[in-house]
Amino acid sequence: MNPDLDALQPYPFEKLAALKADVTTPEDLAHIPLTIGEPRHAPYAGALEALTAHIGDMARYPATPGMPELRGAIADWARRRFALEGLDAESQVLPVNGTREAIFAFVQAALDRSRPARVAVPNPFYQIYEGATLLAGGTPLYLDCRAEHGFRPDLDAVPAETWRDVQIVFTCSPGNPTGAVTPLDELKKLIALADEHDFIVAADECYSELYLDEGAPPPGLLQACAELGRHDYRRCLVFHSLSKRSNLPGLRSGFVAGDAALLAAFRRYRTYHGCAMSLPLQHASIAAWNDEAHVRANRDAYREKFAAVTEILAPVMDFPAPEASFYLWPAVPGGDDEAFTRSLFAEQHVSVLPGSYMGRPGANGVNPGAGRIRLALVDELDATVEAAHRLRRHVERHA
Ligand SMILES: Cc1ncc(COP(=O)(O)O)c(C=O)c1O
């Protein structure tokens, strides 16, 4: 087998299962998991109706680039959402089976192994960036996201000679696990660096539609391009998904959009990869991209949970004020995220993810996720509020 497989780290949830394996939990408290980032709000009904209405299309093979109607619905959505002058549905949009699959596959298609191949990823981060890099024969470059820099990478801290070997830079805004949003100016700076050092910017924007201020949607990479007059989106790609936006993680539907030359190569790769989206799923996706009312309702539900949980936890834990995504990223008292996770599970029957499991030791040898935990506020309001009360009780008891 491919020896690069041995370089893959266990997934954070495997490490968590091992951490909790021998813990005895209280029998009188139901388990509340705040661990996996899987939305539990109701999936968008219009998409499910479209899915069943077109179920007969299972009898047909789908094509790699997807139906023109789907690419059109995506292009219209992205143009509206990010104030783009244009986005060509034929050459600048490609439907994919969710961002996870697309991120993984894109790195395989894009990395040039004949020269040094570094892939810059935010740290802490969504582990697929790293696994995709290792299996493509590349080397991850971890860019620490620390509180001092708004939980975003400090681009100025990367020396020119390091940029030279970088072929792809991943951004994750809104960020998992921190919820941090990258401002337009920083995206523009990254585009300038991409031109200077000849790398691709791959923007994972799968949380872009879950934001707290209805009047301030997070900016996107294509929007930054448009503001620069870069309407060919050269060197830039964005990755979007219906999983969080429309509560359809099981649909496996998203898209990649941007630079037509990169997408043409990626499309060619995907023809061999054999991952075309089935036709009923494409119809469901069209329905979802064409509707915003359900996304607004989704945001309202997260807003209500963030407000309730912040009120309960802010007096006892320190965390960045959430702007977007469905995560909270608090520091744990005492600074040991693994020990806190274990004792919280043992005493309060609440599961959280140790922040160190999502990070790697950075430039200074310190894991920037250490000392924090990730809380995914995906459950319904009552369970989430109950979990927050138990967390607070736990912190107060051990103060
Ligand atoms: C940062 C980030 N990117 C990508 C994904 C993958 O999402 P999907 O494949 O459902 O679009 C996730 C899922 O949790 C994520 O947190």
The ligand as an SDF file (V2000), in Angstrom:
LIG
                    3D

 16 16  0  0  0  0  0  0  0  0999 V2000
  -13.8370   23.8190    7.5510 C   0  0  0  0  0  0  0  0  0  0  0  0
  -14.6090   22.7340    6.9050 C   0  0  0  0  0  0  0  0  0  0  0  0
  -14.4510   22.5430    5.5870 N   0  0  0  0  0  0  0  0  0  0  0  0
  -15.1290   21.5770    4.9350 C   0  0  0  0  0  0  0  0  0  0  0  0
  -16.0120   20.7470    5.5950 C   0  0  0  0  0  0  0  0  0  0  0  0
  -16.7040   19.6600    4.8190 C   0  0  0  0  0  0  0  0  0  0  0  0
  -18.0390   19.9330    4.6310 O   0  0  0  0  0  0  0  0  0  0  0  0
  -18.8700   19.2650    3.4620 P   0  0  0  0  0  0  0  0  0  0  0  0
  -18.0200   18.2220    2.8330 O   0  0  0  0  0  0  0  0  0  0  0  0
  -20.0690   18.6820    4.1260 O   0  0  0  0  0  0  0  0  0  0  0  0
  -19.2040   20.3550    2.5050 O   0  0  0  0  0  0  0  0  0  0  0  0
  -16.2210   20.9000    6.9690 C   0  0  0  0  0  0  0  0  0  0  0  0
  -17.1360   20.0060    7.6890 C   0  0  0  0  0  0  0  0  0  0  0  0
  -17.3010   19.9900    8.8620 O   0  0  0  0  0  0  0  0  0  0  0  0
  -15.4960   21.9330    7.6360 C   0  0  0  0  0  0  0  0  0  0  0  0
  -15.6440   22.1380    8.9470 O   0  0  0  0  0  0  0  0  0  0  0  0
  1  2  1  0
  2  3  1  0
  2 15  2  0
  3  4  2  0
  4  5  1  0
  5  6  1  0
  5 12  2  0
  6  7  1  0
  7  8  1  0
  8  9  2  0
  8 10  1  0
  8 11  1  0
 12 13  1  0
 12 15  1  0
 13 14  2  0
 15 16  1  0
M  END
$$$$
